[in-house]
């Protein structure tokens, strides 16, 4: 149980640490004030962020190995 909790905390910290790089790689514009995204737009942005997160992880792994 403690190992599972520690793993979740480690993965959460990794996510938070990579978030600025992920958002930069995604290159998504911020929404305009008072305007909201529709369901399809949110799904599209999620897809982009997921792929940017994977790219950020790969960049970090590659940088550490060299």
Backbone as a printed PyTorch tensor [residue, N CA C, xyz], in Angstrom:
tensor([[[  0.8230,  -1.1900,   0.0000],
         [  0.0000,   0.0000,   0.0000],
         [  0.8690,   1.2560,   0.0000]],

        [[  1.9190,   1.2700,   0.8000],
         [  2.8100,   2.4270,   0.8680],
         [  3.5430,   2.6200,  -0.4520]],

        [[  3.9040,   1.4980,  -1.1040],
         [  4.5930,   1.5900,  -2.3970],
         [  3.6920,   2.2150,  -3.4480]],

        [[  2.4180,   1.8420,  -3.4560],
         [  1.4590,   2.3950,  -4.4200],
         [  1.2750,   3.8870,  -4.1790]],

        [[  1.1860,   4.2800,  -2.9290],
         [  1.0300,   5.6890,  -2.5880],
         [  2.2660,   6.4910,  -2.9840]],

        [[  3.4320,   5.9520,  -2.7440],
         [  4.6820,   6.6220,  -3.1160],
         [  4.7940,   6.7510,  -4.6340]],

        [[  4.3540,   5.7260,  -5.3580],
         [  4.3990,   5.7640,  -6.8190],
         [  3.4570,   6.8370,  -7.3640]],

        [[  2.2760,   6.9300,  -6.7850],
         [  1.3230,   7.9580,  -7.2060],
         [  1.8880,   9.3450,  -6.9390]],

        [[  2.4870,   9.5350,  -5.7750],
         [  3.0720,  10.8350,  -5.4490],
         [  4.2260,  11.1770,  -6.3850]],

        [[  5.0510,  10.1870,  -6.7290],
         [  6.1670,  10.4130,  -7.6470],
         [  5.6620,  10.8030,  -9.0300]],

        [[  4.6440,  10.0910,  -9.5160],
         [  4.0960,  10.3850, -10.8310],
         [  3.4210,  11.7530, -10.8660]],

        [[  2.7520,  12.1160,  -9.7840],
         [  2.1210,  13.4250,  -9.6880],
         [  3.1750,  14.5300,  -9.7190]],

        [[  4.2430,  14.3510,  -8.9620],
         [  5.3240,  15.3430,  -8.9420],
         [  5.9520,  15.4760, -10.3230]],

        [[  6.1590,  14.3420, -11.0000],
         [  6.7120,  14.3830, -12.3510],
         [  5.7870,  15.1650, -13.2830]],

        [[  4.4850,  14.9200, -13.1750],
         [  3.5190,  15.6300, -14.0070],
         [  3.5970,  17.1310, -13.7620]],

        [[  3.5870,  17.5270, -12.4940],
         [  3.6460,  18.9540, -12.1440],
         [  4.9550,  19.5740, -12.6270]],

        [[  6.0670,  18.8580, -12.4720],
         [  7.3550,  19.3770, -12.9160],
         [  7.4060,  19.5700, -14.4300]],

        [[  6.7360,  18.6900, -15.1760],
         [  6.7610,  18.7660, -16.6370],
         [  5.6710,  19.6710, -17.2100]],

        [[  4.7650,  20.1290, -16.3850],
         [  3.6380,  20.9060, -16.8770],
         [  4.0430,  22.1630, -17.6540]],

        [[  4.9760,  22.9860, -17.1730],
         [  5.3520,  24.1650, -17.9640],
         [  5.9100,  23.7990, -19.3500]],

        [[  6.7650,  22.7770, -19.4160],
         [  7.3080,  22.3420, -20.6970],
         [  6.1950,  21.7820, -21.5780]],

        [[  5.2910,  21.0230, -20.9920],
         [  4.1750,  20.4420, -21.7390],
         [  3.3170,  21.5320, -22.3730]],

        [[  2.9510,  22.5310, -21.6000],
         [  2.1110,  23.6170, -22.1000],
         [  2.8330,  24.3820, -23.2110]],

        [[  4.1230,  24.5990, -23.0440],
         [  4.9030,  25.2870, -24.0700],
         [  4.9470,  24.4690, -25.3540]],

        [[  5.2070,  23.1770, -25.2310],
         [  5.2540,  22.3130, -26.4100],
         [  3.8920,  22.2230, -27.1010]],

        [[  2.8190,  22.2400, -26.3330],
         [  1.4780,  22.1450, -26.9100],
         [  1.1630,  23.3750, -27.7580]],

        [[  1.6430,  24.5280, -27.3340],
         [  1.4550,  25.7510, -28.1090],
         [  0.0090,  26.1760, -28.2660]],

        [[ -0.8250,  25.8360, -27.3180],
         [ -2.2360,  26.1790, -27.4110],
         [ -2.4850,  27.5980, -26.9090]],

        [[ -3.3130,  28.3500, -27.6160],
         [ -3.6240,  29.7070, -27.1480],
         [ -4.5790,  29.6540, -25.9580]],

        [[ -4.5140,  30.6600, -25.1200],
         [ -5.4520,  30.7720, -24.0020],
         [ -6.8110,  31.1910, -24.5480]],

        [[ -7.8510,  30.8280, -23.8400],
         [ -9.1910,  31.2320, -24.2770],
         [ -9.3830,  32.7220, -24.0130]],

        [[-10.2510,  33.3110, -24.7970],
         [-10.5690,  34.7160, -24.5910],
         [-11.4620,  34.8510, -23.3670]],

        [[-11.3580,  35.9550, -22.7020],
         [-12.1490,  36.1900, -21.5040],
         [-13.6400,  36.1180, -21.8370]],

        [[-14.3650,  35.3190, -21.0820],
         [-15.8000,  35.2020, -21.2740],
         [-16.2190,  34.1920, -22.3250]],

        [[-15.2650,  33.6100, -23.0440],
         [-15.5880,  32.6020, -24.0510],
         [-15.1370,  31.2390, -23.5450]],

        [[-15.9570,  30.2410, -23.7920],
         [-15.6630,  28.9000, -23.3060],
         [-15.5450,  27.9340, -24.4740]],

        [[-14.7410,  26.9140, -24.2830],
         [-14.5610,  25.9050, -25.3050],
         [-15.6980,  24.9030, -25.2720]],

        [[-16.0630,  24.4130, -26.4520],
         [-17.0620,  23.3610, -26.5540],
         [-16.4180,  22.0120, -26.2780]],

        [[-17.2340,  20.9840, -26.2050],
         [-16.7530,  19.6380, -25.8890],
         [-15.7180,  19.1480, -26.9090]],

        [[-15.9670,  19.3810, -28.1870],
         [-15.0270,  18.9460, -29.2230],
         [-13.7030,  19.7030, -29.1350]],

        [[-13.7770,  20.9860, -28.8440],
         [-12.5570,  21.7770, -28.7000],
         [-11.7440,  21.2980, -27.5010]],

        [[-12.4170,  20.9700, -26.4200],
         [-11.7180,  20.4730, -25.2290],
         [-11.0430,  19.1460, -25.5390]],

        [[-11.7580,  18.2460, -26.2110],
         [-11.1740,  16.9520, -26.5870],
         [ -9.9510,  17.1440, -27.4760]],

        [[-10.0290,  18.0640, -28.4030],
         [ -8.9020,  18.3410, -29.2950],
         [ -7.7020,  18.8680, -28.5140]],

        [[ -7.9610,  19.7590, -27.5830],
         [ -6.8830,  20.3130, -26.7620],
         [ -6.2860,  19.2410, -25.8550]],

        [[ -7.1330,  18.3510, -25.3110],
         [ -6.6350,  17.2480, -24.4890],
         [ -5.6930,  16.3570, -25.2850]],

        [[ -6.0650,  16.0570, -26.5010],
         [ -5.2380,  15.2320, -27.3890],
         [ -3.8660,  15.8870, -27.5770]],

        [[ -3.8690,  17.1790, -27.8380],
         [ -2.6200,  17.9170, -28.0370],
         [ -1.7690,  17.9130, -26.7740]],

        [[ -2.3870,  18.1420, -25.6330],
         [ -1.6510,  18.1790, -24.3620],
         [ -1.0730,  16.8060, -24.0280]],

        [[ -1.8460,  15.7420, -24.2630],
         [ -1.3360,  14.3900, -23.9960],
         [ -0.0840,  14.1060, -24.8210]],

        [[ -0.1150,  14.4680, -26.0830],
         [  1.0470,  14.2210, -26.9330],
         [  2.2230,  15.1260, -26.5540]],

        [[  1.9320,  16.3430, -26.1580],
         [  2.9900,  17.2360, -25.6980],
         [  3.6190,  16.7070, -24.4110]],

        [[  2.8140,  16.1150, -23.5180],
         [  3.3360,  15.5470, -22.2740],
         [  4.2650,  14.3720, -22.5730]],

        [[  3.8640,  13.5250, -23.5110],
         [  4.7290,  12.4060, -23.9020],
         [  6.0420,  12.9150, -24.4890]],

        [[  5.9720,  13.9770, -25.2790],
         [  7.1810,  14.5630, -25.8480],
         [  8.0570,  15.1540, -24.7500]],

        [[  7.4500,  15.8120, -23.7740],
         [  8.2080,  16.3850, -22.6590],
         [  8.9140,  15.2920, -21.8630]],

        [[  8.2160,  14.1790, -21.6270],
         [  8.8390,  13.0510, -20.9350],
         [ 10.0340,  12.5230, -21.7300]],

        [[  9.8820,  12.4120, -23.0330],
         [ 10.9650,  11.9080, -23.8780],
         [ 12.1600,  12.8550, -23.8590]],

        [[ 11.8990,  14.1480, -23.8790],
         [ 12.9880,  15.1340, -23.8360],
         [ 13.7650,  14.9950, -22.5310]],

        [[ 13.0580,  14.8580, -21.4290],
         [ 13.7140,  14.7350, -20.1270],
         [ 14.5320,  13.4460, -20.0640]],

        [[ 13.9260,  12.3330, -20.4990],
         [ 14.6560,  11.0550, -20.4940],
         [ 15.9180,  11.1480, -21.3350]],

        [[ 15.7970,  11.7300, -22.5240],
         [ 16.9500,  11.8610, -23.4230],
         [ 18.0250,  12.7490, -22.8190]],

        [[ 17.6080,  13.8240, -22.1870],
         [ 18.5560,  14.7570, -21.5740],
         [ 19.3030,  14.1300, -20.4050]],

        [[ 18.6130,  13.3130, -19.6390],
         [ 19.2270,  12.6790, -18.4650],
         [ 20.2190,  11.6010, -18.8960]],

        [[ 19.9130,  10.8860, -19.9720],
         [ 20.7540,   9.7840, -20.4130],
         [ 22.0640,  10.2540, -21.0440]],

        [[ 22.0990,  11.4670, -21.5390],
         [ 23.3130,  11.9550, -22.2090],
         [ 24.2890,  12.5320, -21.2470]]])
